[in-house]
Amino acid sequence: MSNDLAREMYRAWRNQVRKSRTTEAQQPRERVDDPLTLNSILNEIVVKRDWKQGIAEGSLFTEWASVVGDELAGHSAPLSLVDGVLTLQTQSTAWAVQLNTMKSALLATISASAPGALVEELVILGPNTPSWKRGLRTIKGARGPRDTYN
């Protein structure tokens, strides 16, 4: 069984929504106390609360490997999506440069794979590196330990 029950429920619901769009509409209940399917209840909640864009953005994060491919997903991860700006963090600076060069193709792939998600811009960050500005071996006014790499 999966570690994340909520993620599995979301995937099952999303797959049911895709299947139910192609089938005919559900028959109305004969009696009020007849049970409803979980799929119909979730669909009603999504429509009433206007969560379609949020679900599309969430699926972008959960299905990152299927959206961009296994190789890119192995070296990058989405951090946030705020106001149409998707922030990605890469494993190395070389991958950050590579993704910056293919930014327009990556945007097209994301918009085709996650049609409800509103992604207008990409911000690509390199890996978290230690700061040389503070610490035991810092000299004021000097560049730091990296000045010998010339």
C-alpha positions, -999 to 999 in steps of 0.1 A, spaced: 0 0 0 12 35 -7 26 58 20 4 87 10 -33 78 11 -44 113 1 -23 112 -30 -37 78 -40 -73 90 -34 -66 121 -55 -52 100 -84 -82 76 -83 -106 105 -83 -88 122 -112 -88 90 -132 -125 86 -126 -132 122 -137 -114 116 -170 -134 84 -175 -167 100 -165 -163 128 -190 -164 103 -218 -194 83 -205 -230 95 -204 -243 115 -175 -253 98 -143 -289 89 -136 -306 109 -109 -313 92 -76 -347 77 -71 -348 84 -34 -330 111 -14 -315 85 10 -299 65 -18 -261 66 -14 -240 87 -37 -207 77 -52 -176 94 -39 -167 105 -74 -200 124 -78 -195 141 -44 -160 152 -52 -170 164 -87 -198 185 -71 -173 200 -45 -148 209 -72 -174 226 -93 -190 245 -65 -158 257 -50 -140 264 -83 -110 242 -76 -102 231 -112 -72 254 -115 -58 243 -81 -62 207 -90 -44 212 -123 -16 230 -105 -14 202 -79 -13 175 -105 17 194 -121 36 189 -89 26 153 -82 31 142 -119 63 162 -126 81 132 -139 54 124 -165 51 161 -175 88 168 -183 102 132 -185 122 111 -162 156 126 -170 146 162 -163 126 152 -133 156 134 -119 176 167 -119 149 193 -112 119 197 -89 91 223 -88 92 244 -57 63 268 -60 37 282 -84 26 317 -75 8 341 -99 18 321 -130 55 319 -120 67 284 -116 99 282 -96 122 251 -102 152 240 -83 179 220 -101 204 196 -89 234 214 -103 243 247 -119 249 229 -152 212 217 -152 201 252 -143 219 266 -174 205 238 -195 169 244 -184 173 282 -189 183 275 -225 152 254 -231 128 276 -212 104 282 -240 102 245 -250 97 236 -213 68 261 -210 52 246 -241 55 211 -227 40 222 -193 11 240 -209 3 210 -231 6 184 -203 -12 204 -176 -38 224 -194 -56 238 -164 -24 251 -147 -16 287 -154 22 288 -159 33 320 -177 70 322 -166 97 299 -153 123 308 -126 151 283 -125 173 281 -94 205 262 -89 213 241 -59 215 254 -24 252 262 -17 269 273 14 275 310 19 311 322 22 302 356 35 301 346 72 320 322 93 352 314 110 375 319 80 360 351 66 381 382 60 365 416 58 368 431 23 382 399 8 364 376 -17 368 345 5 382 311 -1 371 310 -38 395 338 -48 423 312 -56 402 294 -82 413 318 -110 
